[in-house]
Amino acid sequence: MSEATERIIRAVADGRRLDVLLAEAGGLSRSRAAALIGDGRCAVNGSTETRPGLTPKAGAEIALTVPAPKPAVPQAEEIPLTILYQDADLAVVVKPCGMVVHPAPGNESGTLVNALLSALDRLSGIGGETRPGIVHRLDKDTSGLLLTAKNDAAQRKLSEQLQARTMEKHYLALAEGEFREDAGRVDKAIARSKKDRKKMAVDPAGREAVTEWRVLARGSRCTLLDVHILTGRTHQIRVHLQSLGHPVCGDPIYGLPRGLKVPRLMLHARTLAFDHPRTGERMRFAAPIPEDFRRGLRTGGLPDEDWLALPCAGSGGGTD
């Protein structure tokens, strides 16, 4: 759990107010710094100071204690959500591109969890207050199928399938360039990048990551792939395809600076198969192809084809 942090600075004789000094030194807004001072979280030369407008003397030691952020408790929000299937144990939903899965600093509302709390009667509590019912996640700009659990027993059994790799997840990915082979496998460990902590990277010292891919169609400057992930690392498909020299089209993090101009990240969680946690029945689902994804395909010279018209819901009705 995050802890409170203390920041210490030395005042200089430039006439700046206490709240201004602390805001600039601590990367805070001035109003946030003033609020912390007013709450008694600032000390000047060891004495508590609650006046944001104080002008410290040159050389004064100023200490500010910044409390750890409290996790957001999501509220139910009536957000349109496509539910392909639900029963007493689980729900299969379609996450749109641009929607964050669960609340986090900077995204406390408008998330999939907010929508689920309104649309479903209950969710598993295993994920805690901020991630109730979430069995697996998708990146913000990846669309497609996401599985949620309505009770703790269902979540445990579904999570076990993820660990055992008996849950099958296939994606559509439009990748830059032309693939020479028709199919392949990437078995490269992934870890957080040492150069940019906001990115992931191939790293032999990282966690195992395995991705299988198969060419569905070749377009102009791009290739449409069926991608099957055997592990679930952060940004796995995006990092693995980049490592092949064929990043996902429209990827703002791992993509080419002059790549194909498409309307979105061209990654869509297309099919999902798993065993029902209560009955053991094999469940199969396929998500419809969003219109913005279809526009991206047309940009790459890949008009809609019959193979895109897979069944979109129902046990036993999807394709892996």
C-alpha positions as CSV (number, residue, x, y, z in Angstrom):
1,M,0.0,0.0,0.0
2,S,1.3,3.5,-0.8
3,E,2.5,5.6,2.1
4,A,2.6,9.3,2.8
5,T,5.7,11.1,1.4
6,E,7.6,14.0,2.9
7,R,9.1,16.7,0.6
8,I,11.7,19.1,1.9
9,I,12.9,22.3,0.2
10,R,15.0,25.4,1.1
11,A,13.4,28.8,0.6
12,V,15.2,31.5,-1.3
13,A,14.8,35.2,-1.0
14,D,12.6,35.8,-4.0
15,G,9.3,36.8,-2.4
16,R,7.3,33.8,-3.4
17,R,4.4,32.6,-1.3
18,L,4.6,29.3,0.6
19,D,1.9,27.6,-1.5
20,V,3.6,28.7,-4.7
21,L,7.0,27.3,-3.5
22,L,5.6,24.0,-2.6
23,A,3.5,23.6,-5.7
24,E,6.5,24.2,-7.9
25,A,8.8,22.0,-5.9
26,G,6.4,19.2,-5.4
27,G,4.7,19.0,-8.8
28,L,1.3,20.0,-7.2
29,S,-1.3,22.4,-8.2
30,R,-1.3,25.6,-6.2
31,S,-4.7,24.9,-4.8
32,R,-3.6,21.4,-3.7
33,A,-0.5,22.8,-2.0
34,A,-2.6,25.4,-0.2
35,A,-5.1,22.8,1.0
36,L,-2.3,20.6,2.4
37,I,-0.8,23.7,4.2
38,G,-4.2,24.5,5.6
39,D,-4.6,20.9,6.8
40,G,-1.4,21.3,8.9
41,R,0.8,19.2,6.7
42,C,3.5,21.8,6.3
43,A,6.3,22.7,8.7
44,V,8.7,25.7,8.4
45,N,11.9,25.2,10.4
46,G,10.2,22.4,12.3
47,S,7.0,24.4,13.3
48,T,3.6,23.7,11.7
49,E,2.6,26.4,9.3
50,T,-1.0,26.7,8.1
51,R,-0.8,30.0,6.2
52,P,-0.5,29.4,2.4
53,G,0.3,33.1,1.8
54,L,3.3,33.2,4.1
55,T,6.6,34.3,2.5
56,P,9.3,32.2,4.1
57,K,12.7,33.8,4.9
58,A,15.7,32.8,2.8
59,G,17.2,29.5,4.0
60,A,14.1,28.3,5.8
61,E,13.6,24.6,5.7
62,I,10.2,23.7,4.5
63,A,8.7,20.2,4.9
64,L,5.5,19.1,3.3
65,T,3.8,15.8,4.0
66,V,1.7,14.5,1.1
67,P,-0.7,11.8,2.1
68,A,-1.0,8.6,0.0
69,P,-3.9,8.8,-2.5
70,K,-6.9,6.9,-1.4
71,P,-8.2,4.3,-3.9
72,A,-11.3,5.5,-5.7
73,V,-14.5,3.7,-4.8
74,P,-16.3,3.3,-8.1
75,Q,-19.9,4.4,-8.3
76,A,-22.6,2.9,-10.6
77,E,-23.0,4.9,-13.8
78,E,-25.5,4.4,-16.5
79,I,-23.1,3.9,-19.4
80,P,-24.2,2.1,-22.5
81,L,-22.7,-1.4,-22.4
82,T,-23.1,-4.4,-24.7
83,I,-23.7,-7.6,-22.8
84,L,-23.4,-10.7,-24.9
85,Y,-24.3,-13.1,-22.2
86,Q,-24.9,-13.3,-18.5
87,D,-26.2,-15.7,-15.8
88,A,-25.9,-16.0,-12.1
89,D,-22.2,-16.6,-12.2
90,L,-20.7,-14.5,-14.9
91,A,-21.2,-12.0,-17.7
92,V,-19.5,-11.5,-21.1
93,V,-19.4,-7.9,-22.2
94,V,-17.9,-5.9,-25.1
95,K,-15.6,-3.2,-24.0
96,P,-15.4,-0.3,-26.5
97,C,-12.2,1.3,-27.6
98,G,-11.2,4.2,-25.4
99,M,-12.8,2.9,-22.2
100,V,-10.6,2.2,-19.1
101,V,-11.4,-1.1,-17.4
102,H,-11.2,0.0,-13.8
103,P,-10.9,3.2,-11.9
104,A,-7.4,4.7,-11.3
105,P,-5.9,8.1,-10.6
106,G,-7.1,10.3,-13.5
107,N,-9.8,7.9,-14.5
108,E,-12.1,7.7,-11.5
109,S,-15.3,7.5,-13.5
110,G,-16.6,6.4,-16.9
111,T,-14.8,3.1,-16.6
112,L,-16.1,-0.4,-17.4
113,V,-16.4,-1.1,-13.7
114,N,-18.7,1.9,-13.3
115,A,-20.8,0.6,-16.2
116,L,-20.9,-2.9,-14.8
117,L,-22.0,-1.8,-11.3
118,S,-25.1,-0.2,-13.0
119,A,-25.8,-2.9,-15.6
120,L,-25.3,-6.1,-13.5
121,D,-27.0,-7.2,-10.3
122,R,-23.8,-8.1,-8.5
123,L,-20.0,-8.6,-9.0
124,S,-17.4,-10.7,-7.3
125,G,-15.5,-9.0,-4.5
126,I,-12.2,-10.7,-5.0
127,G,-10.8,-7.8,-7.1
128,G,-11.5,-5.3,-4.2
129,E,-13.4,-2.1,-4.4
130,T,-11.8,-0.8,-7.5
131,R,-11.8,-4.1,-9.6
132,P,-14.9,-6.0,-8.6
133,G,-15.6,-9.0,-10.8
134,I,-12.7,-8.3,-13.2
135,V,-11.2,-11.6,-14.3
136,H,-8.8,-10.2,-17.0
137,R,-8.3,-6.8,-18.5
138,L,-7.9,-5.0,-21.8
139,D,-5.9,-1.9,-22.6
140,K,-7.9,1.3,-22.8
141,D,-7.7,1.5,-26.6
142,T,-8.3,-2.2,-27.2
143,S,-11.9,-3.2,-27.8
144,G,-13.6,-6.5,-27.5
145,L,-14.6,-9.3,-25.2
146,L,-14.1,-9.1,-21.4
147,L,-15.2,-11.7,-18.9
148,T,-16.5,-10.7,-15.5
149,A,-17.4,-12.8,-12.4
150,K,-20.5,-12.3,-10.3
151,N,-19.4,-14.2,-7.3
152,D,-16.1,-15.2,-5.6
153,A,-16.4,-18.9,-6.5
154,A,-16.8,-18.1,-10.2
155,Q,-13.9,-15.7,-10.1
156,R,-11.6,-18.2,-8.5
157,K,-12.4,-20.9,-11.0
158,L,-12.1,-18.6,-14.0
159,S,-8.8,-17.3,-12.7
160,E,-7.6,-20.8,-12.4
161,Q,-8.4,-21.4,-16.1
162,L,-6.3,-18.3,-17.0
163,Q,-3.4,-19.7,-15.0
164,A,-3.7,-23.2,-16.5
165,R,-4.1,-21.7,-20.0
166,T,-7.3,-23.5,-20.8
167,M,-9.1,-20.1,-21.4
168,E,-8.6,-19.2,-25.0
169,K,-8.4,-15.6,-26.2
170,H,-8.0,-14.6,-29.8
171,Y,-7.6,-11.1,-31.1
172,L,-7.7,-9.4,-34.5
173,A,-4.6,-7.2,-35.0
174,L,-3.8,-5.1,-38.0
175,A,0.0,-4.9,-38.1
176,E,2.3,-2.7,-40.1
177,G,4.1,-4.2,-43.1
178,E,3.9,-7.5,-44.9
179,F,4.6,-10.8,-43.1
180,R,6.6,-13.4,-45.2
181,E,5.3,-16.3,-43.2
182,D,1.7,-17.4,-42.9
183,A,1.9,-18.2,-39.1
184,G,4.4,-18.0,-36.3
185,R,5.0,-18.0,-32.6
186,V,6.7,-15.4,-30.4
187,D,8.2,-16.7,-27.1
188,K,9.9,-13.7,-25.6
189,A,9.8,-12.7,-21.9
190,I,8.4,-9.2,-21.1
191,A,9.2,-6.8,-18.4
192,R,8.8,-3.1,-17.7
193,S,11.2,-1.1,-19.9
194,K,14.3,0.2,-18.2
195,K,14.4,3.2,-20.4
196,D,10.7,4.3,-20.1
197,R,8.8,3.0,-17.1
198,K,5.5,3.7,-18.9
199,K,6.4,1.0,-21.5
200,M,6.9,-2.7,-21.5
201,A,9.7,-4.4,-23.4
202,V,11.1,-7.7,-24.4
203,D,13.5,-8.7,-21.6
204,P,15.1,-12.1,-21.0
205,A,14.8,-11.4,-17.3
206,G,11.1,-10.7,-17.5
207,R,8.0,-12.9,-17.2
208,E,7.3,-15.6,-19.7
209,A,5.1,-14.4,-22.6
210,V,3.9,-16.5,-25.5
211,T,2.0,-15.3,-28.5
212,E,0.8,-17.2,-31.6
213,W,-0.2,-15.5,-34.8
214,R,-1.8,-16.4,-38.2
215,V,-2.2,-14.3,-41.3
216,L,-5.8,-13.7,-42.2
217,A,-5.3,-11.2,-45.1
218,R,-2.7,-9.0,-46.6
219,G,-3.4,-5.4,-47.5
220,S,-1.4,-2.4,-48.7
221,R,1.4,-1.8,-46.2
222,C,-0.3,-3.9,-43.5
223,T,-1.4,-7.5,-42.5
224,L,-4.4,-8.6,-40.6
225,L,-3.7,-11.3,-38.1
226,D,-5.5,-13.7,-35.8
227,V,-3.5,-13.5,-32.6
228,H,-3.8,-16.1,-29.8
229,I,-2.2,-15.3,-26.5
230,L,-1.1,-18.1,-24.2
231,T,-0.1,-15.7,-21.4
232,G,-1.5,-12.4,-20.3
233,R,1.3,-9.9,-19.9
234,T,0.7,-6.1,-20.0
235,H,0.9,-4.9,-23.7
236,Q,1.9,-8.4,-24.7
237,I,0.6,-8.4,-28.3
238,R,1.8,-4.9,-28.9
239,V,5.3,-5.6,-27.6
240,H,5.7,-8.9,-29.4
241,L,4.5,-7.6,-32.7
242,Q,6.8,-4.6,-32.3
243,S,9.7,-7.0,-31.7
244,L,9.0,-8.6,-35.1
245,G,9.2,-5.2,-36.8
246,H,5.5,-5.2,-37.3
247,P,3.8,-3.1,-34.6
248,V,0.1,-2.8,-34.4
249,C,-1.3,0.0,-36.6
250,G,-2.3,3.1,-34.8
251,D,-0.3,2.2,-31.6
252,P,0.6,5.5,-29.9
253,I,3.3,3.9,-27.8
254,Y,4.9,1.2,-29.8
255,G,3.8,2.1,-33.4
256,L,5.8,3.6,-36.3
257,P,6.1,7.4,-36.5
258,R,4.9,7.3,-40.1
259,G,2.7,4.2,-39.9
260,L,-0.7,3.6,-41.5
261,K,-3.1,6.4,-40.6
262,V,-6.0,4.6,-39.0
263,P,-8.7,5.9,-36.6
264,R,-7.6,3.8,-33.5
265,L,-5.4,1.2,-32.1
266,M,-6.1,-1.8,-34.4
267,L,-6.5,-4.4,-31.8
268,H,-9.8,-6.1,-31.0
269,A,-10.4,-9.0,-28.6
270,R,-12.5,-11.1,-31.0
271,T,-13.2,-14.5,-29.5
272,L,-13.2,-16.0,-26.0
273,A,-13.6,-19.6,-24.9
274,F,-13.7,-21.0,-21.3
275,D,-15.4,-23.7,-19.2
276,H,-18.4,-22.5,-17.2
277,P,-17.3,-22.3,-13.6
278,R,-20.5,-24.1,-12.3
279,T,-21.5,-26.5,-15.1
280,G,-18.2,-27.2,-16.8
281,E,-19.8,-26.5,-20.2
282,R,-17.4,-25.1,-22.8
283,M,-18.6,-21.5,-23.6
284,R,-17.5,-19.7,-26.8
285,F,-18.2,-16.1,-27.8
286,A,-17.3,-13.8,-30.6
287,A,-17.6,-10.0,-30.5
288,P,-18.9,-7.9,-33.4
289,I,-16.3,-5.8,-35.3
290,P,-16.6,-2.1,-34.4
291,E,-17.2,0.3,-37.2
292,D,-14.0,2.3,-36.4
293,F,-12.0,-1.0,-36.7
294,R,-13.7,-1.7,-40.1
295,R,-12.7,1.8,-41.2
296,G,-9.1,1.0,-40.3
297,L,-9.3,-2.2,-42.3
298,R,-10.6,-0.3,-45.3
299,T,-7.7,2.2,-44.9
300,G,-5.3,-0.7,-45.2
301,G,-7.0,-1.9,-48.4
302,L,-8.9,-4.7,-46.6
303,P,-12.6,-4.5,-47.3
304,D,-15.1,-6.3,-45.1
305,E,-15.0,-10.0,-45.9
306,D,-17.3,-13.0,-45.0
307,W,-14.7,-14.3,-42.5
308,L,-15.4,-11.2,-40.3
309,A,-19.1,-12.2,-40.0
310,L,-18.6,-14.7,-37.2
311,P,-21.4,-15.5,-34.7
312,C,-21.4,-12.9,-32.0
313,A,-22.8,-14.6,-28.9
314,G,-23.9,-17.9,-27.4
315,S,-22.3,-20.9,-25.9
316,G,-20.9,-23.1,-28.6
317,G,-21.5,-20.4,-31.2
318,G,-18.2,-18.6,-31.4
319,T,-15.0,-19.5,-33.1
320,D,-11.5,-19.9,-31.6
